[in-house]
Amino acid sequence: MIFRRFVFPVLGIGLLAAGCATQHPAPVVDRAQPSARGAGTPVAATGVPGCPENYTVKKGDTLYSIALEHGADYKDVIVWNRIDNPNRILVGQVLCVKAPGDSGVAVAKPIGPGAAIEKRSLDGSAAVPAAPVAAPVSSDGIKREPRAGKEPYTDQALAAAQAGTAAGAAAGTVAAKPEQKIEPKAETKPESRDSKEGDEPAWGWPASGKTLSGFSDSSKGIDIAGKTGDPVLAAAEGKVVYAGVGLRGYGKLVIIKHNATYLTAYAHNSNVLVKEGQNVVKGQKIAEIGNTDTDTTKLHFEVRRQGKPVDPLKHLPPR
């Protein structure tokens, strides 16, 4: 009995020690890194190098809404930020929302004495440095070259030199160009406002119905009455940068970029008739009025200047 009491505790201690010896150490996890599962996990805000304007992602943002708020094409935002999955952006993530500028500056360096001069051929081939030109030195250490075909002094040589100088001066007088008359430039017609980059386009109404509600900070645009299927027209010439349902509260949406300053948005359509990347002209039918993502059949119309909503009634022509 005493033997059993002594053996079993010893065996238990031995098994416990063996078990501890065979276990691997627990892995070290860097908890500072963002989780790969949760799209809403905050990340550290680090600015995008070379970007003139950054934006920090907030809860509820989408790539499409961020692009709209800053007057940018969402495809450009994807390229500027090298985004692999447009449907997954993280809260706290910093995005570049303006085209990165060119920071390269050309600096002209002065040429110092004795510096080699670089020769460049017209065909764009590689530059070949030319050695500095040095005057030959005679045996007595005095520079005497280059010489310009010197002749011994005689009365005939002096007379010939004087005659050559006079002839050159006379030739220069004859070759002098007559004074050019400055004629008035022909008056040129000013370019159309649509053709100027960044200038305000010549607007037209996007729908024929009456205005249901005006502009406010909350509405960001105006509502225009209509029946399902009524035409929605492009308010000005431009390029379709978005056509889809990716923005909550807008339904079937079309966004047209007119130039570097202005874009327009057409929301709640029942049917979209254009595709992203398509160029449209003023008055072209781009969609049909509907009630997608709203309880009223209407067209919600926005004008954005550099991404900021402005009152469309201050830009549309009176009617």
Secondary structure, DSSP 8 states (H G I E B T S, - for coil): -HHHHHHHHHHHHHHHHHHHHH--------TTS--SS-TT--------TT-S-EEE--TT--HHHHHHHTT--HHHHHHHHT-S-TT---TT-EEE-S--------------TT--EEE--TT----EEE------B-TTS-B-----------HHHHHHHHHHHHHHHHHHHHH-----------------GGGSTTS------S-SS-EEE---TTT-SEEEE--TT-EEE-SSSEEEEEEES-STTT-EEEEEE-SSSEEEEEEEEEEE---TT-EE-TT-EEEEEB-TTSSS-EEEEEEEETTEEE-GGGTS---
